[in-house]
């Protein structure tokens, strides 16, 4: 017996089979490209993604051999929706959160949706990265598509529906619409009325880890699955990552180390709206019942990729040829202790609390004798200083963080995890399975199919710790001194960086 966790991201999808002890049995991954039919547009070919998902399921099911799949669940990227007909046909592309379409509706939405009231209902503040503005764009500029659409489905619910389940969506993904009522756990009649969208265009909402159907016989035969596989509601990918990391209780936070570094703290009831808004914090249902999460993030992993491509293209090619991990090679060059290079990580738009888009990155402290490893460490430190500034505001909102669990591709680097522990002065751990989204989805599949009585039981059985990282108090003092310098870096350069950012984008 095995449990299948499917993880659908912006650039690729993965299907992983686990036994009920949390051991990976088989896996498959496929990539797809973002489509950009016009400048500023960004979408996924939904049919292509669905075909890639099916390919991954086929491959994983075939590799499983005699360990048949009992249940599956899907976690996915947040805001992108897919128009689906009443016959289950995909009608169009899936607009991504960084697609510029819909921004024109922000002024009128801002007038209609008072920030505190919107937050009190939905737990978010207005922005074009949510589904709402994209749906309004479709309704105005593609009215025939809008009329033909029976349900706008998020990827986590869409895949289950196409496999044979009823149209349903978990609370965490529904939250990414700006149309979901956190307290009522349903679509908000007030928000729907103010935006002019119809309730019947959306699937019913349901808690994560609930059975919603079975894979149809025809689809099961096509994908090599046994008959009667239970389909279970999954979660927003960050929430599933947290489950797969074992982060299910207040005081814990997931530390996702991918293209984005994303901190996901857990708390047991919604916090006061003004305190959350002032800190740029959202509130979202966790996959765990009666629990909530928020997101602190920046593109620290993207900085590492930029460094790799800019400073080490030869090593990148050699590592690819020899099968070595390029990031381990590069982080091994970092000096001990705080870097002499101080970095402002504004290479792209930042996350909470300020969501800065009109700035540029800065590398300060460069000398002729500066080695490239010091530059890399300065970049990773700068991204972590940014997050420390965010984390230090959490207790004021009633969200303390006592420990972190590191997951994602970047967590393969023990040096990077230790650096994070030393700067944040909190203990870190790393589980054996660091690609936690698919494991979290598999745990939810186990809960919904009755293998586990609760998410806590599934985590206890399937999530296992690998290494622990204690913060170094002496190094922490050095990092705190550099952090104080970091906090002084942006203010005097703000106007210059805005000017440079405008020149670089032509705006």
Secondary structure, DSSP 4 states (H G I P E B T S, - for coil): -EEEEEEE-SSEEEEEEE-TTS-EEEEEEEE-PPB-SSTT--EE-HHHHHHHHHHHHHHHHHHHTTS-EEEEEEEE-SS-EEEE-TTS-B-S-EE-TT--TTGGGHHHHHHHS-HHHHHHHHS----TTSHHHHHHHHHHH-HHHHHH-SEEEEHHHHHHHHHTPPSEEEHHHHGGGT-EETTTTEE-HHHHHHHT--GGGBPEEE-TT-EEEE--HHHHHHHTPPTTPEEEEEEEHHHHHHHHTT--STTEEEEEESSSEEEEEEESSPPPHHHHHHTT---EE-SSTT-EE--EEE-HHHHHHHHHHHH-HHHHHHHHHHT--HHHHHHTTPPSSS-S-EEE--SS---TTT---S---EEE---TT--HHHHHHHHHHHHHHHHHHHHTTGGGGT----EEEEESGGGG-HHHHHHHHHHHTSEEEEES---HHHHHHHHHHHHHTTSSSSHHHHHHHH--EEEEE---HHHHHHHHHHHHHHHTTTGGGHHHHHHHHHHHHT-
